[in-house]
Structure formats: C-alpha cells, structure tokens
Amino acid sequence: MSRSRCTRPVLCGSCSSSPLCFLFQSEYHYEYTACDSLGSRWRVAVPHTPGLCTGLPDPIKGTECSFSCKAGQFLDMKDQSCKPCAEGRYSLGTGIRFDEWDELPHGFASIATNLEIDNSFSDSTWVPLGDYVASNTDECTATLMYAVNLKQSGTVSFEYIYPDSSIIFEFFVRLLELLVLVGSSPGHIPISESPRVELSRGNNVLYWRTTAFSVWSKVPKPVLVRNIGITGVAYTSECFPCKAGTYAATSGSSFCKLCPANSYSSKGATSCQQCAPDAYSGSSSCKPRPPCTDKDYFSTHTACDASGETQLMFKWAEPKTCSEDLPTAVQLPPSGVKTKCPPCNPGFFKTNSSACEPCPSGSYSNGSGCISCAAGTEPVLGFEYKWWNTLPANMETTVLSGINFEYKGIAGWEVAGDYIYTAAGASDNDFMILTMVVPGFRPPQSVMEDVENKEVARITFVFETVCSVNCELYFMVGVNSRPNTPVETWKGSKGKQSYTYIIEKNATMSFTWAFQRTGRKYTNDIVKLYSINVTNVMDGVASYCRLCALESSGSCTSCPSGNYIDRASGACHPCTPSTYLKAHQPYGSQACIPCGPGTKSNKIHSLCYNDCRFSLDKDGRTLEYDFSALPNSTSFAGGPSFTSKGLKYFHHFSISLCGNHGRKMATCTDNVTDMRVSDGEAEFSKSVTSYVCQSIIVPSDVMGYKTIVSSQPVSLADRVVGVTTDTALDNITSLPEHFSPENVGLTDVIFFYRSNDVTQSCSSGRATAIRLRCDPLKTGSGALSVPSKCPDGTCDGCTFHFLWETSAACPLCSAYDYHAIVSACLGGIQRTTYVWREPKLCTGGVPLPEQKVSICKTMDFWLKVGISAGTCAAVLLTVMTCYFWKKNQKLEYKYSKLVMNSTAKDSELPAADSCAIMEGEDVEDDLIFTSKKSLFGKIKSFTSKVGARPLCCCWGSSCHQLPRSQASL
C-alpha cells in the first residue's frame, strides 16, 4: 500500500504509516485532561492502541471539574451527561469496583521482573481467575498496578487471602512520586473485612507486589485479591455488569442482589432462573444432583435436656447438592437416639436444667459440684475443655470459602461428646474455622512477674488428623484486633498428639483452628480436637486449688522473688544459690532447680545464666576465662543459598552469648509491615528476642527494595543449659568433627542452649551449641562460622552448631604462660627477661614481669681464684704425701722387730730393741722424732744422716752391718 492517505474507513493499523486514518468508535475512548487553574478541562479521544493512527475526533471543552454523577449513574462521555445504568448493571457514582477477573480490567497492568538476571522481565505475573486475581508463586517480583486520578480525597479497599509466609506481599501507593508503604505480614487465613487505605486528591498509582521464595523447596500458595473498590473519583464512564449469581432488575442500580436459593443467573442478568428439583444451582447454571452418599451428612448432638440426656442428630451438609430419590442414594439415618450427657468440663457444674454453668469465684469443680477453696489455697484459673456436648460460650465456628472469601453462615465444626470434629463444608477448598477468644491473662497471686521469663500463660491442645489426600490444619493466633497469624501447620494424617503454645503478652487473644481439605467429596478427611487447656485466664474457672503463701491475716499473698512455698506451713523459703525457681509450680524445695554447669541464677532466681566467666581445672592448673569483651549482640550470615529457581537468600543469625544478668539481647524481626497494626500495637509486631535467633534474609539488590527483606524469625535459644568443655549436655551433642581440630592442649568451651518452641520435627524444641575457640590472631569479635557440611547451621533441623574463633575465647594469662631468659654477665651486670611461651594461647590476665637487672662477677676474677686455690691444694697434697710416707717407714721398722723377736728361742732373752749404734753417736730416731725442728727441717736432717752412715742390726750380743738393699727390713 502506498504511503498516501486512506480512501475509505479501515481498522486502525491497516495503514499505520498513513498520516490520516479513520477509526471506528470502538477503537478509541474519551478521557478528560487535567483540570487547569480555572477549574476547566478538555475532552480528548484516546486510541486503545497508542501511536497507530492520528485521525481522531477533535478535543472539545469538558464539564466542570466539580461535576459528578450519582450512584447508579454513569457519565456518557459522548454527550457528557449522566445516564442511569441499564438493567443488569450497576455503578457506585463517585466510586469504582473491580469484582470480576475473567481478564485484567481496563486500566490494570501486571509486570514481573527477575532481578537476579539483569533485571529481565518474566512471564510470571498476576493471573485473573474469575472471582479473584492470583499472584505469582516463583522468585520473580510480580506487580499489579492501577493508576487513578481522584478529584477529591478517597479510599481504596480490597479483600485478600495471604496463607503462605514464603511470599512477601506488599501494597503501597505512590502519590506524586512519594512512596507510601502500607505492606502486609504473611499468614492471614482470610480476613473478614477489607483493609481500607486513605487516598489523596490527584494522581494515585496503586501497587500490589509479591515475591515468593521457596526456601524449603515447597511451592507456596499464591496471594489472592478481589473486590477492589476505589472512592473519590468524580465519575465513572461505564456501569459494571452484575456477576453470575446476582442480578439487577431495574435501571439505575447501585448494587446487584444475590439470587435466591436454588436459582442461578448469568453475568449481567436482570433476573434469576429457578433450578429444577433434580438440579442444584451453581452461580451461573444448574447442575444435576448426584445420589447422596454417607459423605453428604454428619452427626451432631443436641443440648442436654432436664433429664441429663442428649439426642444424636443426623443432618445433611448444607447447601444440600445431592438427591435422596435416586436408586443408589443413601438415606439419612434416623435421629433422636438419646444418650446420657457427658459431664461438665472442669470448673463448671450442672444446673437443674442440666446446663453447665461456671463455678463462682473462689471455688473449683471437677465437672460435678463446686467446692470452695480451703483456707491457705487459691483457685487456679483457666479453661479446660475435654467434654463436647455443646460449643463453649467463648468459641464459635463457621465455614470460610477458600475461593471467594465469603463466610457461609454454617457450622464448620460439630461436637461429638469426647471430641469436636470438622463438618463437611459447603464447597471444595473451604476452611473449617473454629475460634476461641480469651479476654486476658493473670498469673496466680503467688507467682511474681518475671521480666525475663516472658511466659504469661500457655495453651495446650490434643488433636488428630485423618486425611486420605492432601489436607492441612492451621493453628493461628491473633492479638487484640489483629488478624490471625499461623504459628504451626500440619499436613496429611497425624496421629493423636499434643501441642503447646507459650503466650508472652497479656492481651485479648484469639486462637483459631482452620482445616482445609482437597474437596468436599473427601468429607471423611477430618480433624478431631480432643481437649483444649488454657492457663492463667482472667475471669476463668478453676479445676483445682493450690497452696499459697499466707499473710498474717490469713489471706493469700505472693512470696518474695526467689522464694518457694512450703507445702506444710505455707511459709516462704528462699531458694539456695545457683538454683532457679519453677515459676508456675513454686512448691517445696524441689521447685528450686539446680543451674547447669558454668552458670548461676539471677537475683530473683527466675533463670540461670553465665556471667561471661568460666573456670577449668586442667593438668594441675586452673584456667580462667573472661568472655566479657565479646559484644552484647552480634550477627552474621551464613553462605548464600539458592532456591530451586535460583533466588539467592541467606540464613541470618543473631547471637547474645552471655552476661547482661541473663537478659536476652539478640533480636530477629520480620520487616514486612502489617497494614493493620497501629502505633499502639507496635509491640505485638513479628519479632523474636532470644540468646540466639535466625531469620531469612533476601538482599536488597535481589528484591529490588530499598532495604533488605527479613522474614520468618525463629528463636533457637531461650534458656542457657550450661557451659562446659564436654561435647554433650542435656541430650545436646556438639560433635568435634563439625569443625576443624581444636588447639593442641586447649579444648573449646561450649555454650549449650534450648528454645521453648516445640515443633513437629523438634519434639524437645530447638537446641544450640556455640563453641568458643581460642585464636590470638582474631581480635575483637573474631569470626563466627557454621559447619561446612551444614551451611544452614543445622544438620537435622533441630540442633544448631556454631564456632566462634576469637582471642577473647583464650584463657586469662598466668605465671604458667611465660618463662625467664637469663643473659650472660657483661661488665658485672646480668639481665633476666620474661617471654611468653609459644604458641601463646592466653589473653589479658597477668602481664609479663618487667626485665630484672642484677650485679654479677666476671669470668677473669673466678679464674684467678681457681688457680690460687688449686696451687694451695697441690702443695698441701705433696706435704701430706711425704708425711704419710714417713709414717709408713716407721711402721715397717716396728713390724720387722716384731718378726725377729718371734724367731728367738724360748730360753734366750729377748733381743735388743734396736740395731747397734756406733759408740759416741746419739740415737737418731730419738733426735729425729723428738726435735723441735720444723717439718721441712726434720725431712732435711733425716735424709742427710741416713745417707752418711751404714746401718747395722744387733741380735743378742752380736751386731752386723746391713747392706742398703735390706735396710727396709
């Protein structure tokens, strides 16, 4: 085709390159321009597909900006006048509503992006599914947007269901580039009223944004939104058709009426059509009734009559969709069989009419008659429901549609004597709702309030689920007027078991059990709730009385902090040191429970804690540890994890190790704001305070948000079990192989904790073991890590393991940790230096002693002294040798005389005592040994005389000269 103008009317786009093109009226629509300063505007034609053609009607002056139409009317933009809506249609006048989602209504846009892959766009968007629009369920960020210009201040409201905490759901409004975050917290099993948000005059852009992250490899349930209503618009340019199942019989209707029972209507109907007797109504058509089966009815009990009997009744499940006239149909069993009523629940008594009434204040009951509490006792208030003849006054039941979020107005649970169970429901995917409201809590008078042990009360219930296919039981808790938030979910069949939830806030609490089966045909899939027990209920009833401490007047009072009650006397006695008091059973000395190793009790004996100090006897010495240098609270994230579709997230841990008199300093929060939380209820926001807690962190660069997203906080450590070097304590084991080997000769110090939260997989609650390892090179806070084999910190989902390497984990230094080095004596000075033993495995404690300096003698001096002493010793040795040699000679001489004397004859006289001496000579021996000469003089004299004279020896009367060779004889 040439580029000249079209010569005949054609559809837009067939000559898109032509400067002129005539459009059919269905190809464009009219809009008003923004109001100018004079309050006027223009009407312009806007093609449905921008940019294709330019041959549009010329702009004309529009109505005044203050112009509006009434409810039931719409503004006909062609002639700019208000006209009534036709039959089968309705309008809100200055408001618009979107309650049909066969396709995205005009003005809505859905965009999804995958910010992990270069901000690429994704096909995962919000999907219209008839009565509602559903979010995505993968890791992409999907946004549903709607832009509206308000001529006056208005509101936006919508209904939603948000059942899965694995999806982050936000609603926010952008006004003139100012972002107003409204948000929502996860886990709302549908709410009964719509959130309502104020809108300002001008251009408003509404955003519903979701991002899912399947951390535990499960497919999350989508967020469902419906019935979006906006007020504050000046007009609506069209009327909306009535939905199927509703009708508008007259023109100018502002709403559509529901069709009567057993009738139907199609979209935009002006009347409803009655179904035949053998058919039942769906919203837009009649469906043939199937034959009734035993799944289409249920049993219940009537209230007790004056005779104390109840009747067993059988009823068809409403709405009844089956036929009992077909050949194979099951008939309803006969009703009216009477049985004896079960007893009243504890704390109640039977009146003359066989009704159960609560016992008066100050009394208790086991279900029969009321008995006043004896002196010195007090009633233990609470609710204990274990008999189910009628629903208690503080409980209600209903059925909530999982498709259109409407309450059916029928019972979702039925009583059955010793249990209460789920009824059939109205349609597939319904929620069977049972709700109990407790106005508040008050601990017994004998129990002191403890700011650290935050348990105010507890609820315990025993239940059983029977499921042939997929089914889920939710247990939810609501605080004051806030929506219920699921705290635990059970899927599939579960045997009879007990569950306990700790209540930490004194507020009006609602507890909800919601059961959802796969379809109505699986009515045999049920939940049985056998008993519910709530403690410390304000204005509750008592099933027994307990001893209390007594005042002088005889009335009950509370014991001082850390005191138990003596069962015999009612007197208060203090707990012994290093024990904590069992707060809700403070009777007898056994109520004071010993603290674990390495811990001590606080002043009021409410808990045990470690004061950041630890002592260890090892190898004959005592190691002292001081962990006070570690921060009050520290946090770290494990390595990145990825979902099945590649979304990156982290397990974030916050740790408060010790000290602070037992106060828990670690906090984990859910930073997705709840749109229904007012400032006064901020303290009930989703957060966890503990010794150790964990949350899921999605980085801001992944989600595209200004801040990181923190979700699903859980407590891992609510109380300290003990501190020890042993690898096991209280059935908690810290395996050494989880981490690298310990320091040689220095074992790790391990902190053991337990949490109060009991889950399906962790019947004893979660546990935590933190290993403190001495590493002098890691100063300050050191480094925290998790086992390499368990990057999430846990290998079994119940016990979490951490390694904290820091110099603050080393023992305090002592004299054992250093030794002395003595230097040589230089210049008469000697130095002694002290150094640490290597490797140094201590910190703080005793400092190194200062260097010592002492005076010393050099080596030359001692050498001279040694030589002198050696010389003297040699001289003395020589003299003594000579002396003893002389003595030896004298002894030999005397010995010789004795020998010679022994050979003489018996008749002869003894021989002379000495050898003969020459005449005129003196006795030399006498001269030698009797002279007063010195020792050296005697030696000289003796040697000279011996060498000058011959020696002789006499025997009897004759003498003989002896040769020199025999002189020694």
LUMKE-958201 format. One record per residue (C-alpha): residue in three letters; x, y, z. Coordinates in steps of 0.05 Angstrom, whole numbers, plus 5000, padded with zeros to 4 digits. Example, Ala and Ser with C-alpha at 12.3 -4.5 7.8 and 13.67 -1.06 7.14 Angstrom:
2
ala524649105156 ser527349795143 
This chain:
969
met500050005000 ser502550704984 arg504051205039 ser498351665016 arg492051775058 cys486851225063 thr480951305016 arg475950905059 pro474850755133 val479350185155 leu481449885221 cys487050235258 gly493649935239 ser491949735168 cys495050375144 ser499250545204 ser504250935162 ser498851395134 pro498352095165 leu490752045167 cys486551455188 phe479251405206 leu477850965268 phe471550605288 gln468750875353 ser470450215387 glu477750355373 tyr478350945419 his475351235482 tyr474651915514 glu478452195572 tyr478852865608 thr485153265613 ala487653515680 cys483954105708 asp487254775698 ser487655355747 leu480755585727 gly477554905742 ser476254725670 arg478554135627 trp478053855557 arg475253215530 val480052845484 ala479752195446 val484951675463 pro486051055419 his486350385453 thr492850245417 pro497150875422 gly501151135364 leu497850755307 cys493351295277 thr492252035284 gly485352145254 leu481552245319 pro475752705337 asp477953395357 pro478353585431 ile472353965459 lys471354325524 gly469453855581 thr464953905641 glu467054295703 cys471953935748 ser466953925806 phe461853545763 ser459952835787 cys454552315777 lys450251985829 ala450551245849 gly447050825797 gln449151305741 phe454951365694 leu457751945653 asp456551855579 met462852175551 lys459952245481 asp454952775503 gln457952895573 ser451652765612 cys449752285669 lys445451705650 pro442551135692 cys445550445688 ala441649945648 glu438349335680 gly443448805699 arg448749335712 tyr450649785770 ser455250365788 leu457850695851 gly457451415824 thr463851715852 gly467051035862 ile469250435821 arg469549705839 phe473049115807 asp469848455827 glu470448055762 trp477047785739 asp475847395676 glu481247855649 leu485148445675 pro480249035677 his481749645635 gly486950075669 phe490549505705 ala497549275686 ser501548675711 ile509148675706 ala514048155731 thr521548225734 asn527147745752 leu532148205786 glu537147635794 ile538147615719 asp539948325697 asn533148595716 ser530048195660 phe522548135652 ser518847495666 asp512347165645 ser510547045717 thr505147565731 trp498547645767 val493347185736 pro485847345734 leu481846735755 gly474546945752 asp472647175822 tyr479647405840 val486647535815 ala492347095838 ser499647275848 asn505746905822 thr508846345864 asp516046375840 glu522046805855 cys520247355806 thr517548015831 ala510448105803 thr506948775809 leu499648915796 met498649665782 tyr492850135774 ala493150885763 val487251325782 asn486152075786 leu481952285845 lys478152935844 gln477352905919 ser480352515977 gly478151795976 thr479851085996 val481850425967 ser479649765997 phe480449045976 glu479748336002 tyr485447856002 ile487847186026 tyr495147106046 pro496346396072 asp503746286060 ser509646626094 ser514146426036 ile511347005997 ile512847736011 phe506548135998 glu506348895996 phe501149405979 phe503350125972 val501050775940 arg505351255900 leu502851965901 leu506752495864 glu513052075869 leu512151995944 leu512251265963 val507351086019 leu508850376042 val502850016071 gly505249296068 ser502548656098 ser505248106141 pro504547376118 gly499946846141 his492947126142 ile487846586133 pro482647016101 ile480447636137 ser473147816145 glu473848546129 ser477648926077 pro483649366093 arg482050086077 val487450586058 glu486451336052 leu488051645983 ser489652375969 arg486852805914 gly490652765849 asn494252215812 asn494951575853 val498450945830 leu496650325869 tyr501449735873 trp500349025896 arg507248695895 thr509247985912 thr515747585912 ala515946855931 phe522046475956 ser521345725965 val526645656018 trp524444956038 ser523244705967 lys515744755971 val511145115924 pro507945685962 lys500645855958 pro499046495919 val496247135947 leu489047235923 val485947925915 arg478748105898 asn473448645905 ile478049245895 gly473949875909 ile476250595900 thr472451215921 gly473951945906 val473351935830 ala468752475800 tyr465251995755 thr465151315724 ser464551275649 glu461250595649 cys456950145691 phe459249465714 pro455348835697 cys452648415754 lys456647795769 ala453947105757 gly449346915814 thr446947635823 tyr442048085785 ala439548805778 ala432148815759 thr431549575750 ser435750105717 gly439950585758 ser442150055808 ser448050195855 phe448949455872 cys446748765850 lys442448285891 leu444147555905 cys439847025872 pro435146645918 ala436945935939 asn436845405885 ser436845925829 tyr442246195783 ser443846765737 ser449046925684 lys453347545680 gly449348195673 ala442747855690 thr436348225705 ser433147635739 cys434746935765 gln432546265738 gln429845725783 cys433245045781 ala429244405772 pro428243955833 asp433443465807 ala438744005799 tyr442344485845 ser444945175830 gly451945365813 ser452746105807 ser451646135731 ser447945485716 cys444344895746 lys447844235755 pro444543545762 arg444243285833 pro448442655845 pro445842105890 cys447042225964 thr452641835999 asp454841766071 lys459542356059 asp453742836049 tyr451242826121 phe454142896190 ser452242766262 thr451443246320 his448543276390 thr443143696419 ala443944066484 cys442643676548 asp435343656569 ala432643676640 ser433642926646 gly441142996631 glu440442666562 thr442442886493 gln439842666425 leu444142426368 met442042816305 phe443942696232 lys443743276184 trp445043386110 ala451143816096 glu448944506072 pro447944706018 lys444944036000 thr447143855930 cys445343115928 ser438842745915 glu436042215961 asp430841995910 leu435841665862 pro436340905864 thr443340875893 ala442441445942 val443841356016 gln438241556063 leu439341996123 pro439941556186 pro434341646237 ser435642176291 gly433242226362 val437041676397 lys438241916467 thr444641816506 lys447042066573 cys450242746571 pro457742776583 pro459843116647 cys461143856651 asn468144106638 pro472644246698 gly470744896732 phe463344816713 phe457344506748 lys450644246725 thr444444656739 asn437444376749 ser436344426674 ser442644006662 ala446144606632 cys453444726651 glu454945386687 pro461745646713 cys463145586787 pro463146226828 ser469646586845 gly473846246899 ser471445546883 tyr473344976838 ser470044376805 asn471943726771 gly465543776729 ser460443596781 gly459244056841 cys463044676861 ile467544656923 ser470345276958 cys477845316963 ala480445177033 ala484045687075 gly491145787052 thr489545596980 glu487645976917 pro483945756854 val488045626792 leu484145986738 gly483945766666 phe479745396615 glu479944636607 tyr475344356554 lys475143606546 trp467643456541 trp463943696479 asn456443686487 thr455644406465 leu460444926440 pro463245346497 ala460746066502 asn467546366483 met468145946419 glu464845996351 thr465245616287 thr463945776214 val465845586143 leu470046056101 ser470345976026 gly477345896001 ile475146155933 asn471046785943 phe472946926017 glu465646916040 tyr463146626105 lys457846116092 gly453946216157 ile454145476173 ala457945076226 gly464844836207 trp465844406269 glu461043946305 val461143676376 ala461542926388 gly461842806463 asp469142696478 tyr471743086418 ile469843616367 tyr470943496293 thr470543846226 ala464043836187 ala463043726112 gly463444446090 ala459844796034 ser464544715975 asp471444505954 asn477344855987 asp473245136044 phe476445296110 met473144976171 ile474145526223 leu474045446299 thr475746066341 met476546156415 val477346856446 val480746966514 pro479947666544 gly486547676581 phe491147316629 arg493147376702 pro498346936736 pro496446676805 gln497647156862 ser503246726889 val507246796825 met511647416817 glu512147756750 asp518747606715 val521148076661 glu526047566633 asn521646956633 lys516147236589 glu511246666596 val504546946616 ala500546326601 arg500345736555 ile495145376512 thr495644626502 phe491044216457 val490643486437 phe488643336365 glu488642816309 thr488042896234 val485342356186 cys486942506113 ser486342066051 val489242606005 asn492443286017 cys489643676075 glu492244206123 leu490844426194 tyr492945126213 phe493545366285 met493346126287 val494046656340 gly491347366338 val493047936386 asn487648446403 ser484348636337 arg489948396292 pro488647836241 asn490547136259 thr497546926241 pro499246186232 val504345936282 glu504145196263 thr501544776205 trp500444036199 lys499743686132 gly496743006119 ser494842496172 lys497642596242 gly496642126300 lys493842356366 gln498742856395 ser499343466438 tyr501744166421 thr503444746468 tyr504045486451 ile507245976500 ile503446626509 glu508147216523 lys503347816521 asn497747986568 ala492548196516 thr486047956486 met488047346447 ser484346946394 phe486246236377 thr483845946311 trp483945246283 ala482845236208 phe482444586168 gln482344546093 arg481243906054 thr482343795980 gly475043765962 arg468143665991 lys467942955967 tyr473342796018 thr468942936078 asn472042336113 asp478342756118 ile477243076186 val480643366247 lys478843136317 leu480343616373 tyr480043246440 ser481943766492 ile483944496500 asn487344756563 val488945496573 thr492445716637 asn492046356678 val485846616644 met482947256671 asp475947126698 gly476846386682 val474545776721 ala478545316767 ser479244566765 tyr483244546830 cys486144996884 arg493445086901 leu497145266964 cys499145986971 ala503546397017 leu499646697075 glu499447387105 ser498547497179 ser491147597165 gly490746907134 ser489647147062 cys493946937004 thr499847356983 ser505847276938 cys512647036963 pro518647486953 ser522647376890 gly526546716891 asn522346406947 tyr518445766945 ile512345576986 asp512945047039 arg507144567029 ala506244427103 ser506345127132 gly505145587073 ala511445967092 cys516246257041 his523445997038 pro528946266994 cys531945816941 thr539245616951 pro544545966908 ser545445726837 thr538245486830 tyr532345776794 leu525045736814 lys519845376774 ala515245976768 his508545636759 gln509745076810 pro513345416868 tyr512144876920 gly517444536962 ser524944556956 gln524444136893 ala521644746858 cys528645046861 ile532144716802 pro539744696801 cys543145116747 gly547344766695 pro554944756697 gly558345416688 thr552045826704 lys548946166763 ser542046446780 asn539947166776 lys537847556837 ile530547346834 his532146616818 ser527946636755 leu533346386707 cys540446146702 tyr545646506661 asn553146546650 asp556547186673 cys561747136617 arg566646776664 phe568746056665 ser573945646704 leu577144986683 asp581744526722 lys586644216673 asp593343866682 gly594244106753 arg592744836737 thr586445266736 leu584645626671 glu580546256680 tyr576446526622 asp573347216613 phe568547306554 ser566047996574 ala570048306516 leu565247976467 pro559548426444 asn552648416477 ser549748226410 thr553048026345 ser550347766280 phe552847426218 ala550147086156 gly551946406130 gly553946296059 pro548846446004 ser543445935990 phe539145885929 thr532145645917 ser530445155862 lys529545745814 gly535846105834 leu533546625884 lys539246805930 tyr538046846004 phe541846796069 his540746486138 his542047066184 phe543746926257 ser543847396316 ile547647176380 ser547647436451 leu552646976486 cys552747156560 gly552547686614 asn547248236620 his544547876682 gly541047376636 arg537447876592 lys536747646520 met539848156473 ala539347816404 thr533448046362 cys530847796295 thr525048156261 asp520248096203 asn520748766168 val514648666124 thr509849156157 asp502848946174 met497949456146 arg493149336203 val498049476260 ser497050146293 asp502550516330 gly499750296397 glu500449566377 ala507449606351 glu509949176409 phe506048596380 ser509648616314 lys513047996289 ser519847976324 val523847486366 thr528447656424 ser532947086447 tyr540046876462 val540546616390 cys535446736335 gln535146626260 ser531646976202 ile531546916127 ile534947506092 val533847676019 pro538748215997 ser536048885973 asp539548815906 val535948165895 met528948405913 gly529549105884 tyr527449415950 lys530949985986 thr532649546045 ile533848806056 val527948366069 ser528047986135 ser522847446144 gln520946836185 pro524646976250 val525246396299 ser528446316367 leu534045806374 ala535845926447 asp531146166502 arg534945896562 val542145716580 val543144976594 gly550345026615 val557545196597 thr562744636595 thr568444336555 asp564643676548 thr561643536480 ala554743336506 leu550043636557 asp542543526568 asn542043086506 ile545143626463 thr551443406428 ser556643846395 leu560643376351 pro568043576344 glu568143346272 his563443916253 phe569444386255 ser576944376246 pro581144056302 glu581844426367 asn588244766391 val593244266418 gly592844256494 leu586944746497 thr579844496489 asp573844906465 val568945206514 ile561845036492 phe555545416509 phe549144996506 tyr542145296498 arg535045066487 ser528945426458 asn521745396483 asp518645286414 val516544566403 thr515244386331 gln513143756295 ser520243566276 cys523443806342 ser519443496398 ser524243756451 gly524944436420 arg530844716382 ala537744696413 thr544145096401 ala551444946415 ile556645506408 arg563945306410 leu568745846434 arg575745726407 cys582046106426 asp585246446367 pro590147006387 leu590447256316 lys582947426313 thr582048026357 gly575548396373 ser569248006357 gly573247476320 ala569847036268 leu563446626270 ser562246026226 val557645436216 pro559544716198 ser561844646126 lys557344026119 cys551344416146 pro551445116114 asp544745286145 gly547745186215 thr544044536228 cys544543836200 asp537943576228 gly533744206232 cys533444186308 thr540544286335 phe544644876310 his552244896314 phe556845506313 leu564345616320 trp566646276348 glu574146386339 thr576846986377 ser582447196422 ala577247346475 ala576046596480 cys583146476505 pro584246356580 leu587046916622 cys594546926624 ser598046676687 ala605246546710 tyr604945876675 asp604546216607 tyr611346556609 his618546366625 ala625146726642 ile631346816598 val637846996636 ser643247356597 ala650847296605 cys654547726656 leu657248316618 gly661148856654 gly658848606721 ile651448656701 gln646648076687 arg639548156657 thr633347696666 thr627947766611 tyr620947446613 val617647206548 trp611046846532 arg611146116517 glu609845956444 pro604645886418 lys601446396463 leu594446146480 cys592246656531 thr589847366535 gly589447906589 gly590547646659 val597547706689 pro602148166649 leu609347996633 pro614148186691 glu618948746679 gln626248576660 lys630748476721 val637948736726 ser643048456777 ile650448546793 cys654947956777 lys662647756777 thr666347656712 met669947026690 asp677147306699 phe676147406773 trp673746706784 leu679446426742 lys684646756787 val681246496849 gly681045806819 ile688545786802 ser690546026872 ala686145516905 gly688944966861 thr696145146877 cys694945126951 ala691444466945 ala697344166907 val702544386959 leu698344127015 leu697543466979 thr705043396970 val706643527043 met701543037067 thr704242517019 cys711142577049 tyr708442577119 phe704641937109 trp710641617074 lys714941737135 lys709741447179 asn709640837136 gln717140747143 lys716640757219 leu711140257220 glu715139787175 tyr721139827222 lys716939637282 tyr713839077243 ser720738797227 lys722838797301 leu716638407319 val718237897266 met725437797291 asn723237747363 ser718437197346 thr724236747320 ala728536747385 lys728836127428 asp724536087488 ser730536037538 glu734036647509 leu733037347529 pro729537787482 ala733838117431 ala735438847433 asp730139327415 ser734339687364 cys740139597318 ala747039737346 ile749540447345 met756640657338 glu759940907402 gly759441647411 glu753141717367 asp746341937391 val740041567379 glu737941867313 asp730941637317 asp730142007381 leu733442617353 ile729442597292 phe722742507323 thr723742897386 ser727043507359 lys723244147355 lys725344287284 ser720244467233 leu717243957187 phe721844147129 gly727844157177 lys726343457201 ile725843207130 lys732643517112 ser736243247175 phe733442557166 thr735442477094 ser742542737106 lys744142257164 val741241657131 gly745641757071 ala752141847113 arg752241247159 pro751840497150 leu746140147181 cys747139547229 cys742639097267 cys744038707331 trp741438047353 gly743337837422 ser750438027437 ser752838097366 cys751638657314 his752138637239 gln752239177186 leu746539137138 pro747039257064 arg742939837036 ser738439366999 gln735939057066 ala735439697103 ser727839707094 leu727439047132 
